[in-house]
């Protein structure tokens, strides 16, 4: 065997070892499952380290695949990161969608509780969505703004019921969401407040903001703001 052939064989063996999970054969996943696996691995890495510190090679190693396979699914690290942000946003939207059959106020409180449960059980994805990476990127900003707009619309609808809310209510809710996101990120670092207590804090702050933006003497009876 020539020296070149030996190197090629060695490279193939090394690549095979890198792509083989410990103690078993390489897993063969379909296209959607493999892309999802890479996104999940990248989500964890981007949550733990700054965007510039994560290399495509790191994602490949953590996923147990070749670097070339990662590039087969995502042409650049940025493309992979955008997919991570989009997936985290969709996951969260699905997780906090309350039961539409609940009364408006119960639906609102259920949404806050679901939000906190998601934050608690998906800390890495939440940090990636709200803290990490290339927030100045237009596509990333668009994903985050769409998620924020969806949450504002959902909360305003729960408060207003069938009444027409003032624009000030939307601004108050938008500010409350920013407060809640920042508080949740701090909470993930310390966990020094029980989730149930944090839920009540968020509910009380939302009520205070909503009452200021839409006081009793200007609000129709069908729009109820209570804790």
N, C-alpha and C positions, 0 to 999 in steps of 0.2 A: 504494500500500500504506500502511495506517495505521501510526502509530508502534507501537501494540500488536502488530500483525501482524509488523512488522519485528523487534521484540524476541523474539516467539515463535519466528520462523524462526531468529534468531541463537542462541537457547537450544537449539533442536533441533540446529543445526549443531555447537554447542559440545559438546553431549552425545554426538553422533555421533563427533566427533573424539576425545573422551576414551575412547570405547568401541572405537575402531578401533586395532588394533596398528599400530605404525609400518611403513609400506610395504605395507599390505594391507587387505583388507576385514575388517569385524568378524567374529570367529569365532562361529559358532552352535553351541553345545554343548547336549546334552540335559541334563535336570534334574540327574541324578546327577553327570555330568561337570562341570557348572558349579558345583555345590555343592562338589565335591571340589577344583576349582581355587581357589575362594574360601578354603576351609579351608587349602590348601597355602600360599597367599599370606599369610593371617593368621598361620599358624604361624611363618613366617619373621619377620614384623613383631613378633610377641609375644616371639620369642626375642631380638630385637635391642633392644627398648625395653620399658620398664615398661608394665604394662597400662593405666594412666591416660594414658599418653602416646600410645597408639595410638587413632586415630579411625576410625570406619567409612569416612569419606572417604578416609583413607590406604589402606585395604584396596581400595577401589574404584579409586583411582588406580593402585595397584601391579598390580591385576588387569586394568586397561584396560577397566573397565565403569563404568556409572553407579552412584552411591550408592543410587539407588532399587532397582537390581537386587540389590544386597547385602541390602537390607532385605526384598526379596521372598523371599529364602531364609532370612534370619535376622532376626527381628523386633527384636532388640537386640544390642548388642555383647557382652553377657554370654552370650547364646545362641550366638553365633559362637565365643566363647572356649571354652565348654563342648564344642562340637563339635570344636574343635581338640584339646583335652585328650583327649577320647574317641578321636579318630582316632590321636593319637600313642600312646596306650596300646595300642590294637589292633595298630598297626603293629609295636610293639616285641614284643608277645606272639607275633605270628606269626614275627618274625625270629629269636627266640631259642629257638623250639621245637626241641629236638634230635631226632635220629633215634630213634624208640622201640625200634628193633631193636638199638641199641648196649647193651653191658653198663652197669650202673648208674653205675659210676665214670667210664667213658668218656663217658657221656651228660652227666654233671655237668660235666666239663671242656669238653665240646663246647658246653654251654650258656653257660659263662663266656666262651669264645672268641667265640661268636655275639653275646653281649651287648656285648662290647667292639667288635666289628666294626660293630654297629649304632650304638653311641655315636659311633664314628669317622666313619661315613658319613652319619649323621643328627643331627649336632650341634645343629642348630636345634630339631628336634623334641624331642630329649632335654632341652635346656635349658628349653623351654616346659613340658614335662611335669613337671619337678622343681623349677624355680626360679620360673617366672613367675606373674604375675597375681593372682588372687583365691583364694588357697589356703584362706581361711576360709569360702568358699562351700560350703554343704552338698553340693551336687551334685558339685563339684570334689573335695571330700574323699572322697566315696563312690567316685568313679572311681579315685582314687589308692589308696585302701584296697583296693579290689577287685584292682587290679594287684599290690599288695604281697602280698595274701593268696594270689593265684595263684602268685606266684614262691616264696613260703615253702612252699606245699604241694608244688610241683614239686621243690624242693631236698630237703626232708625225705623225700619218697618215694624220691628217688635214693639218699640215704644209708641209709635204713632198710631198703630192699628189702621183704621180706615181714614183717619184725619190727615190733613195736609200739614206737614211739619214746617217750621221756619228754617231758613238756611243756617241760622245760628245753631240749631240742634245738630246738623251734620258736622259743623266745625267742632262742636263740643265733643261729639263722639269720636271724631278723628283724633283730637288731642288726647282723649281718654285711652284710645288704642295705643298711642305712642307711650303713654305712661305705663300701661299694662305690659307692653313688650319690654320696656326697660326694667321694670320691676321683676319680671319673670327671668330675665337674664341674670340679674343680681341674685335672685332666689336660687337659681341653679348652682351658683357658686357656693352658697352657704347652707341652703335648706334649713335655715334657723327659724322658720315660721311654718306651722302646719298648713297643709294645702287648704283645709277647710277655712282656716282663719284668713288666708290670703284671698280666697273666693269671696268672703264677706267684705273684705276691704275693697276689692274691685267693684262689687255690687254697690256699696255705699257711695264710692267716689263717682260711679257712673250716674247714680240717682242725683247726687248733688250737682254734677255738671249739667244733666238734662233739665233739672228744675231751674237752674240759673238761665239756661238758654231758652227755656219754654215754661215760664212761670204759670201758676195756677190760673191767674185771672186772664191769661191769653190762650189757655189750652182747652179744647173741647172735652167733654166728659169721656168720650170713647178713648182718648189718649191718656192712659194711666201711667203714672210714674211712681212706683212704690218699690220697696225692698222686699 
